Amino acid sequence: MTQEMMQKMTRKEWRAYCKHMKALEKRDKEFPQRTSLEEMKELTDWHLESARRNNKSAEVLQNVALSFFVVSGIAQVVAIVFIILNAIYH
């Protein structure tokens, strides 16, 4: 931050800026940045495995939803047939 910017800031803005910087420093201490190539590869492998699991879950849910859709369609056809038969025989 330049000297000009610091002079133009109000006291309230300066306090907010300092608070923000302290929060960033605290975050960096608690969660240091991963820099090694092995750690990045490990994260990538974990994300790929997670994506595969999510794909399988999505596929299963899609099949379940399709099954319920088909069953509800059949139930509607049966209900319409019963309504028609009821209207004919009464």
MOPAC internal coordinates of N, CA, C and O (Angstrom, degrees):
PM7 1SCF
backbone

  N    0.0000 0     0.00 0     0.00 0    0    0    0
  C    1.4511 1     0.00 0     0.00 0    1    0    0
  C    1.5248 1   107.05 1     0.00 0    2    1    0
  O    1.2310 1   121.14 1   -47.06 1    3    2    1
  N    1.3031 1   115.42 1   132.94 1    3    2    1
  C    1.4630 1   119.81 1  -176.83 1    5    3    2
  C    1.5289 1   110.64 1   -80.81 1    6    5    3
  O    1.2310 1   121.79 1   -15.70 1    7    6    5
  N    1.3110 1   114.18 1   164.30 1    7    6    5
  C    1.4686 1   120.71 1  -179.96 1    9    7    6
  C    1.5242 1   110.84 1   -63.91 1   10    9    7
  O    1.2310 1   120.29 1   141.40 1   11   10    9
  N    1.3453 1   117.05 1   -38.60 1   11   10    9
  C    1.4711 1   120.67 1   179.69 1   13   11   10
  C    1.5238 1   111.23 1   -61.72 1   14   13   11
  O    1.2310 1   121.20 1   136.03 1   15   14   13
  N    1.3184 1   115.32 1   -43.97 1   15   14   13
  C    1.4680 1   118.95 1  -179.20 1   17   15   14
  C    1.5261 1   110.80 1   -63.50 1   18   17   15
  O    1.2310 1   121.11 1   139.99 1   19   18   17
  N    1.3354 1   115.48 1   -40.01 1   19   18   17
  C    1.4614 1   119.17 1   179.97 1   21   19   18
  C    1.5244 1   110.86 1   -64.55 1   22   21   19
  O    1.2310 1   119.99 1   142.42 1   23   22   21
  N    1.3262 1   117.62 1   -37.58 1   23   22   21
  C    1.4630 1   120.63 1  -179.45 1   25   23   22
  C    1.5197 1   111.80 1   -70.33 1   26   25   23
  O    1.2310 1   119.97 1   148.27 1   27   26   25
  N    1.3272 1   117.66 1   -31.73 1   27   26   25
  C    1.4595 1   121.21 1  -178.53 1   29   27   26
  C    1.5324 1   112.78 1   -78.85 1   30   29   27
  O    1.2310 1   120.50 1   162.65 1   31   30   29
  N    1.3187 1   116.66 1   -17.35 1   31   30   29
  C    1.4673 1   119.83 1  -177.51 1   33   31   30
  C    1.5219 1   111.12 1   -74.80 1   34   33   31
  O    1.2310 1   121.43 1   -36.56 1   35   34   33
  N    1.3165 1   114.87 1   143.44 1   35   34   33
  C    1.4608 1   118.53 1   173.76 1   37   35   34
  C    1.5202 1   108.00 1   -80.26 1   38   37   35
  O    1.2310 1   121.27 1   -10.45 1   39   38   37
  N    1.3111 1   115.17 1   169.55 1   39   38   37
  C    1.4630 1   120.27 1   179.91 1   41   39   38
  C    1.5336 1   111.09 1   -61.61 1   42   41   39
  O    1.2310 1   120.97 1   140.08 1   43   42   41
  N    1.3350 1   115.75 1   -39.92 1   43   42   41
  C    1.4628 1   120.97 1  -179.80 1   45   43   42
  C    1.5306 1   110.61 1   -64.95 1   46   45   43
  O    1.2310 1   120.47 1   137.15 1   47   46   45
  N    1.3359 1   116.72 1   -42.85 1   47   46   45
  C    1.4619 1   120.81 1   178.20 1   49   47   46
  C    1.5255 1   110.83 1   -64.38 1   50   49   47
  O    1.2310 1   120.83 1   140.62 1   51   50   49
  N    1.3485 1   116.01 1   -39.38 1   51   50   49
  C    1.4616 1   120.50 1   179.93 1   53   51   50
  C    1.5260 1   110.76 1   -63.46 1   54   53   51
  O    1.2310 1   120.43 1   137.10 1   55   54   53
  N    1.3366 1   116.79 1   -42.90 1   55   54   53
  C    1.4651 1   120.14 1   178.12 1   57   55   54
  C    1.5268 1   111.14 1   -63.61 1   58   57   55
  O    1.2310 1   120.82 1   139.07 1   59   58   57
  N    1.3255 1   116.05 1   -40.93 1   59   58   57
  C    1.4676 1   120.01 1   178.74 1   61   59   58
  C    1.5299 1   110.47 1   -64.01 1   62   61   59
  O    1.2310 1   120.89 1   139.76 1   63   62   61
  N    1.3399 1   115.90 1   -40.24 1   63   62   61
  C    1.4594 1   120.64 1   178.80 1   65   63   62
  C    1.5336 1   110.63 1   -63.77 1   66   65   63
  O    1.2310 1   120.50 1   134.32 1   67   66   65
  N    1.3191 1   116.64 1   -45.68 1   67   66   65
  C    1.4680 1   120.65 1   179.75 1   69   67   66
  C    1.5264 1   110.81 1   -62.76 1   70   69   67
  O    1.2310 1   120.84 1   137.81 1   71   70   69
  N    1.3262 1   116.00 1   -42.19 1   71   70   69
  C    1.4635 1   120.67 1   179.44 1   73   71   70
  C    1.5304 1   110.17 1   -61.87 1   74   73   71
  O    1.2310 1   120.94 1   138.18 1   75   74   73
  N    1.3183 1   115.81 1   -41.82 1   75   74   73
  C    1.4625 1   121.09 1   179.25 1   77   75   74
  C    1.5285 1   110.62 1   -64.02 1   78   77   75
  O    1.2310 1   120.42 1   136.10 1   79   78   77
  N    1.3281 1   116.81 1   -43.90 1   79   78   77
  C    1.4630 1   120.65 1  -179.77 1   81   79   78
  C    1.5281 1   111.37 1   -64.65 1   82   81   79
  O    1.2310 1   120.33 1   140.46 1   83   82   81
  N    1.3413 1   116.97 1   -39.54 1   83   82   81
  C    1.4645 1   119.95 1   177.46 1   85   83   82
  C    1.5203 1   110.72 1   -64.01 1   86   85   83
  O    1.2310 1   120.70 1   140.17 1   87   86   85
  N    1.3297 1   116.27 1   -39.83 1   87   86   85
  C    1.4627 1   119.99 1   178.45 1   89   87   86
  C    1.5291 1   110.76 1   -63.44 1   90   89   87
  O    1.2310 1   120.65 1   140.15 1   91   90   89
  N    1.3329 1   116.36 1   -39.85 1   91   90   89
  C    1.4654 1   119.87 1   177.80 1   93   91   90
  C    1.5244 1   111.12 1   -65.01 1   94   93   91
  O    1.2310 1   120.23 1   137.97 1   95   94   93
  N    1.3294 1   117.16 1   -42.03 1   95   94   93
  C    1.4645 1   120.76 1   178.58 1   97   95   94
  C    1.5216 1   110.80 1   -63.22 1   98   97   95
  O    1.2310 1   120.74 1   138.14 1   99   98   97
  N    1.3285 1   116.19 1   -41.86 1   99   98   97
  C    1.4643 1   120.54 1   179.25 1  101   99   98
  C    1.5246 1   110.26 1   -62.97 1  102  101   99
  O    1.2310 1   120.74 1   137.48 1  103  102  101
  N    1.3368 1   116.20 1   -42.52 1  103  102  101
  C    1.4596 1   120.59 1   179.17 1  105  103  102
  C    1.5256 1   110.56 1   -62.43 1  106  105  103
  O    1.2310 1   120.51 1   137.72 1  107  106  105
  N    1.3354 1   116.63 1   -42.28 1  107  106  105
  C    1.4554 1   120.10 1  -179.17 1  109  107  106
  C    1.5237 1   111.77 1   -66.73 1  110  109  107
  O    1.2310 1   120.11 1   148.19 1  111  110  109
  N    1.3371 1   117.39 1   -31.81 1  111  110  109
  C    1.4655 1   119.79 1   177.30 1  113  111  110
  C    1.5223 1   110.58 1   -71.37 1  114  113  111
  O    1.2310 1   120.41 1   137.45 1  115  114  113
  N    1.3395 1   116.83 1   -42.55 1  115  114  113
  C    1.4637 1   120.69 1  -177.84 1  117  115  114
  C    1.5236 1   111.85 1   -73.31 1  118  117  115
  O    1.2310 1   120.38 1   141.78 1  119  118  117
  N    1.3210 1   116.88 1   -38.22 1  119  118  117
  C    1.4569 1   121.65 1  -177.60 1  121  119  118
  C    1.5246 1   109.33 1  -126.45 1  122  121  119
  O    1.2310 1   120.29 1   -99.58 1  123  122  121
  N    1.3294 1   117.06 1    80.42 1  123  122  121
  C    1.4654 1   119.07 1  -178.24 1  125  123  122
  C    1.5314 1   110.75 1   -64.46 1  126  125  123
  O    1.2310 1   121.57 1   -29.41 1  127  126  125
  N    1.3135 1   114.61 1   150.59 1  127  126  125
  C    1.4634 1   119.97 1  -178.94 1  129  127  126
  C    1.5268 1   109.87 1   -70.20 1  130  129  127
  O    1.2310 1   120.73 1   -42.92 1  131  130  129
  N    1.3267 1   116.21 1   137.08 1  131  130  129
  C    1.4662 1   120.55 1   176.23 1  133  131  130
  C    1.5271 1   107.69 1   -84.17 1  134  133  131
  O    1.2310 1   121.16 1   -52.16 1  135  134  133
  N    1.3104 1   115.39 1   127.84 1  135  134  133
  C    1.4589 1   117.92 1  -176.96 1  137  135  134
  C    1.5147 1   112.80 1  -119.83 1  138  137  135
  O    1.2310 1   119.37 1   155.44 1  139  138  137
  N    1.3171 1   118.82 1   -24.56 1  139  138  137
  C    1.4606 1   118.65 1  -174.70 1  141  139  138
  C    1.5248 1   110.60 1   -74.16 1  142  141  139
  O    1.2310 1   121.38 1   -30.32 1  143  142  141
  N    1.3015 1   114.96 1   149.68 1  143  142  141
  C    1.4618 1   121.67 1  -178.08 1  145  143  142
  C    1.5288 1   111.07 1   -64.82 1  146  145  143
  O    1.2310 1   120.42 1   142.69 1  147  146  145
  N    1.3290 1   116.80 1   -37.31 1  147  146  145
  C    1.4664 1   120.22 1   179.38 1  149  147  146
  C    1.5246 1   111.29 1   -63.55 1  150  149  147
  O    1.2310 1   120.66 1   138.47 1  151  150  149
  N    1.3277 1   116.35 1   -41.53 1  151  150  149
  C    1.4624 1   119.30 1   179.36 1  153  151  150
  C    1.5213 1   110.79 1   -65.52 1  154  153  151
  O    1.2310 1   120.42 1   141.02 1  155  154  153
  N    1.3358 1   116.81 1   -38.98 1  155  154  153
  C    1.4595 1   120.07 1   178.40 1  157  155  154
  C    1.5278 1   110.51 1   -65.78 1  158  157  155
  O    1.2310 1   120.41 1   141.02 1  159  158  157
  N    1.3371 1   116.82 1   -38.98 1  159  158  157
  C    1.4653 1   120.93 1   178.54 1  161  159  158
  C    1.5237 1   109.57 1   -65.40 1  162  161  159
  O    1.2310 1   120.82 1   139.77 1  163  162  161
  N    1.3259 1   116.04 1   -40.23 1  163  162  161
  C    1.4646 1   120.60 1   178.48 1  165  163  162
  C    1.5308 1   110.39 1   -60.87 1  166  165  163
  O    1.2310 1   120.34 1   135.75 1  167  166  165
  N    1.3213 1   116.95 1   -44.25 1  167  166  165
  C    1.4615 1   120.61 1   177.80 1  169  167  166
  C    1.5238 1   111.28 1   -62.80 1  170  169  167
  O    1.2310 1   120.70 1   137.62 1  171  170  169
  N    1.3346 1   116.27 1   -42.38 1  171  170  169
  C    1.4598 1   120.14 1  -179.57 1  173  171  170
  C    1.5193 1   110.30 1   -62.84 1  174  173  171
  O    1.2310 1   120.14 1   135.82 1  175  174  173
  N    1.3332 1   117.34 1   -44.18 1  175  174  173
  C    1.4624 1   120.77 1   178.26 1  177  175  174
  C    1.5209 1   110.57 1   -60.74 1  178  177  175
  O    1.2310 1   120.49 1   138.68 1  179  178  177
  N    1.3185 1   116.67 1   -41.32 1  179  178  177
  C    1.4680 1   120.41 1   179.72 1  181  179  178
  C    1.5241 1   110.20 1   -63.81 1  182  181  179
  O    1.2310 1   120.24 1   138.03 1  183  182  181
  N    1.3475 1   117.16 1   -41.97 1  183  182  181
  C    1.4632 1   120.50 1   179.66 1  185  183  182
  C    1.5276 1   111.08 1   -65.68 1  186  185  183
  O    1.2310 1   120.42 1   140.87 1  187  186  185
  N    1.3346 1   116.80 1   -39.13 1  187  186  185
  C    1.4639 1   119.58 1   178.52 1  189  187  186
  C    1.5223 1   110.94 1   -64.48 1  190  189  187
  O    1.2310 1   120.51 1   136.43 1  191  190  189
  N    1.3241 1   116.64 1   -43.57 1  191  190  189
  C    1.4672 1   120.40 1   178.55 1  193  191  190
  C    1.5242 1   110.44 1   -63.30 1  194  193  191
  O    1.2310 1   120.59 1   138.98 1  195  194  193
  N    1.3100 1   116.47 1   -41.02 1  195  194  193
  C    1.4646 1   121.04 1   177.66 1  197  195  194
  C    1.5251 1   110.27 1   -62.77 1  198  197  195
  O    1.2310 1   120.23 1   138.82 1  199  198  197
  N    1.3222 1   117.16 1   -41.18 1  199  198  197
  C    1.4675 1   120.85 1   179.19 1  201  199  198
  C    1.5219 1   110.57 1   -64.76 1  202  201  199
  O    1.2310 1   120.29 1   140.82 1  203  202  201
  N    1.3341 1   117.06 1   -39.18 1  203  202  201
  C    1.4701 1   119.84 1   177.79 1  205  203  202
  C    1.5238 1   110.91 1   -62.94 1  206  205  203
  O    1.2310 1   120.81 1   136.09 1  207  206  205
  N    1.3294 1   116.05 1   -43.91 1  207  206  205
  C    1.4756 1   119.24 1   178.81 1  209  207  206
  C    1.5193 1   110.43 1   -62.75 1  210  209  207
  O    1.2310 1   120.57 1   137.60 1  211  210  209
  N    1.3308 1   116.51 1   -42.40 1  211  210  209
  C    1.4653 1   120.07 1   179.57 1  213  211  210
  C    1.5199 1   111.00 1   -64.20 1  214  213  211
  O    1.2310 1   120.15 1   142.84 1  215  214  213
  N    1.3433 1   117.32 1   -37.16 1  215  214  213
  C    1.4611 1   120.40 1   177.68 1  217  215  214
  C    1.5192 1   110.91 1   -62.92 1  218  217  215
  O    1.2310 1   120.50 1   135.74 1  219  218  217
  N    1.3386 1   116.65 1   -44.26 1  219  218  217
  C    1.4636 1   120.00 1   179.17 1  221  219  218
  C    1.5170 1   110.36 1   -62.76 1  222  221  219
  O    1.2310 1   120.41 1   136.40 1  223  222  221
  N    1.3156 1   116.83 1   -43.60 1  223  222  221
  C    1.4675 1   120.74 1   179.19 1  225  223  222
  C    1.5204 1   110.66 1   -62.18 1  226  225  223
  O    1.2310 1   120.55 1   137.14 1  227  226  225
  N    1.3209 1   116.55 1   -42.86 1  227  226  225
  C    1.4646 1   120.41 1  -179.83 1  229  227  226
  C    1.5227 1   110.57 1   -64.33 1  230  229  227
  O    1.2310 1   120.60 1   141.53 1  231  230  229
  N    1.3272 1   116.46 1   -38.47 1  231  230  229
  C    1.4623 1   119.79 1   179.31 1  233  231  230
  C    1.5274 1   110.92 1   -65.59 1  234  233  231
  O    1.2310 1   120.30 1   137.19 1  235  234  233
  N    1.3209 1   117.04 1   -42.81 1  235  234  233
  C    1.4645 1   120.72 1   178.29 1  237  235  234
  C    1.5230 1   110.31 1   -63.07 1  238  237  235
  O    1.2310 1   120.32 1   134.09 1  239  238  237
  N    1.3260 1   116.99 1   -45.91 1  239  238  237
  C    1.4665 1   119.97 1   179.23 1  241  239  238
  C    1.5246 1   111.61 1   -63.23 1  242  241  239
  O    1.2310 1   120.55 1   143.41 1  243  242  241
  N    1.3162 1   116.55 1   -36.59 1  243  242  241
  C    1.4625 1   120.15 1   178.25 1  245  243  242
  C    1.5256 1   110.12 1   -64.58 1  246  245  243
  O    1.2310 1   120.14 1   138.04 1  247  246  245
  N    1.3290 1   117.34 1   -41.96 1  247  246  245
  C    1.4648 1   120.67 1   178.46 1  249  247  246
  C    1.5206 1   111.46 1   -65.14 1  250  249  247
  O    1.2310 1   120.30 1   139.17 1  251  250  249
  N    1.3248 1   117.04 1   -40.83 1  251  250  249
  C    1.4658 1   120.60 1   178.19 1  253  251  250
  C    1.5232 1   110.32 1   -63.53 1  254  253  251
  O    1.2310 1   120.43 1   135.63 1  255  254  253
  N    1.3227 1   116.78 1   -44.37 1  255  254  253
  C    1.4669 1   120.43 1   179.90 1  257  255  254
  C    1.5249 1   110.71 1   -63.28 1  258  257  255
  O    1.2310 1   120.28 1   138.59 1  259  258  257
  N    1.3228 1   117.07 1   -41.41 1  259  258  257
  C    1.4596 1   120.76 1   178.43 1  261  259  258
  C    1.5276 1   110.66 1   -63.67 1  262  261  259
  O    1.2310 1   120.48 1   139.76 1  263  262  261
  N    1.3292 1   116.69 1   -40.24 1  263  262  261
  C    1.4680 1   120.45 1   178.01 1  265  263  262
  C    1.5213 1   110.74 1   -61.98 1  266  265  263
  O    1.2310 1   120.17 1   133.75 1  267  266  265
  N    1.3214 1   117.28 1   -46.25 1  267  266  265
  C    1.4670 1   120.08 1   178.56 1  269  267  266
  C    1.5241 1   111.13 1   -62.84 1  270  269  267
  O    1.2310 1   120.36 1   142.96 1  271  270  269
  N    1.3234 1   116.93 1   -37.04 1  271  270  269
  C    1.4648 1   120.76 1   178.71 1  273  271  270
  C    1.5290 1   110.63 1   -63.46 1  274  273  271
  O    1.2310 1   120.51 1   135.38 1  275  274  273
  N    1.3363 1   116.63 1   -44.62 1  275  274  273
  C    1.4663 1   121.06 1   179.37 1  277  275  274
  C    1.5213 1   110.37 1   -64.69 1  278  277  275
  O    1.2310 1   120.21 1   135.05 1  279  278  277
  N    1.3253 1   117.21 1   -44.95 1  279  278  277
  C    1.4683 1   120.97 1  -179.93 1  281  279  278
  C    1.5198 1   110.47 1   -62.52 1  282  281  279
  O    1.2310 1   119.82 1   137.83 1  283  282  281
  N    1.3259 1   117.94 1   -42.17 1  283  282  281
  C    1.4669 1   119.40 1   179.70 1  285  283  282
  C    1.5271 1   110.75 1   -67.37 1  286  285  283
  O    1.2310 1   119.70 1   145.52 1  287  286  285
  N    1.3258 1   118.17 1   -34.48 1  287  286  285
  C    1.4636 1   121.25 1   175.93 1  289  287  286
  C    1.5156 1   111.41 1   -64.17 1  290  289  287
  O    1.2310 1   120.55 1   135.60 1  291  290  289
  N    1.3288 1   116.55 1   -44.40 1  291  290  289
  C    1.4658 1   120.66 1   177.44 1  293  291  290
  C    1.5218 1   110.30 1   -62.70 1  294  293  291
  O    1.2310 1   120.16 1   137.77 1  295  294  293
  N    1.3233 1   117.30 1   -42.23 1  295  294  293
  C    1.4681 1   120.96 1   179.21 1  297  295  294
  C    1.5262 1   110.86 1   -62.15 1  298  297  295
  O    1.2310 1   119.94 1   141.65 1  299  298  297
  N    1.3125 1   117.72 1   -38.35 1  299  298  297
  C    1.4682 1   120.22 1   178.05 1  301  299  298
  C    1.5236 1   111.24 1   -66.10 1  302  301  299
  O    1.2310 1   120.24 1   138.78 1  303  302  301
  N    1.3312 1   117.15 1   -41.22 1  303  302  301
  C    1.4670 1   120.43 1   177.88 1  305  303  302
  C    1.5209 1   110.07 1   -62.48 1  306  305  303
  O    1.2310 1   120.03 1   135.32 1  307  306  305
  N    1.3231 1   117.55 1   -44.68 1  307  306  305
  C    1.4679 1   121.47 1   178.83 1  309  307  306
  C    1.5266 1   110.16 1   -61.82 1  310  309  307
  O    1.2310 1   120.12 1   137.76 1  311  310  309
  N    1.3274 1   117.37 1   -42.24 1  311  310  309
  C    1.4665 1   120.47 1   179.38 1  313  311  310
  C    1.5233 1   110.91 1   -62.76 1  314  313  311
  O    1.2310 1   120.08 1   138.45 1  315  314  313
  N    1.3162 1   117.45 1   -41.55 1  315  314  313
  C    1.4710 1   120.66 1   179.23 1  317  315  314
  C    1.5263 1   110.39 1   -65.12 1  318  317  315
  O    1.2310 1   120.30 1   138.41 1  319  318  317
  N    1.3324 1   117.03 1   -41.59 1  319  318  317
  C    1.4702 1   120.45 1   177.68 1  321  319  318
  C    1.5200 1   110.07 1   -61.05 1  322  321  319
  O    1.2310 1   119.51 1   135.38 1  323  322  321
  N    1.3209 1   118.54 1   -44.62 1  323  322  321
  C    1.4700 1   121.00 1   178.31 1  325  323  322
  C    1.5221 1   111.26 1   -62.48 1  326  325  323
  O    1.2310 1   120.23 1   139.98 1  327  326  325
  N    1.3256 1   117.17 1   -40.02 1  327  326  325
  C    1.4744 1   120.03 1   178.61 1  329  327  326
  C    1.5282 1   110.19 1   -63.05 1  330  329  327
  O    1.2310 1   120.36 1   136.17 1  331  330  329
  N    1.3281 1   116.92 1   -43.83 1  331  330  329
  C    1.4660 1   120.60 1   179.69 1  333  331  330
  C    1.5288 1   110.70 1   -65.07 1  334  333  331
  O    1.2310 1   120.61 1   134.23 1  335  334  333
  N    1.3423 1   116.45 1   -45.77 1  335  334  333
  C    1.4726 1   119.45 1   179.08 1  337  335  334
  C    1.5216 1   111.16 1   -62.83 1  338  337  335
  O    1.2310 1   120.35 1   141.12 1  339  338  337
  N    1.3178 1   116.93 1   -38.88 1  339  338  337
  C    1.4625 1   120.84 1   178.64 1  341  339  338
  C    1.5266 1   110.41 1   -64.41 1  342  341  339
  O    1.2310 1   120.21 1   140.62 1  343  342  341
  N    1.3258 1   117.20 1   -39.38 1  343  342  341
  C    1.4649 1   120.88 1   179.63 1  345  343  342
  C    1.5282 1   111.07 1   -69.04 1  346  345  343
  O    1.2310 1   120.32 1   144.31 1  347  346  345
  N    1.3312 1   117.00 1   -35.69 1  347  346  345
  C    1.4711 1   120.42 1  -178.81 1  349  347  346
  C    1.5303 1   111.23 1   -70.32 1  350  349  347
  O    1.2310 1   119.68 1   135.58 1  351  350  349
  N    1.3172 1   118.22 1   -44.42 1  351  350  349
  C    1.4654 1   121.54 1  -173.02 1  353  351  350
  C    1.5159 1   114.00 1   -89.16 1  354  353  351
  O    1.2310 1   119.11 1  -177.80 1  355  354  353
  N    1.3065 1   119.29 1     2.20 1  355  354  353
  C    1.4745 1   118.94 1   176.16 1  357  355  354
  C    1.4565 1   111.68 1  -111.94 1  358  357  355
  O    1.2310 1   120.10 1   180.00 1  359  358  357

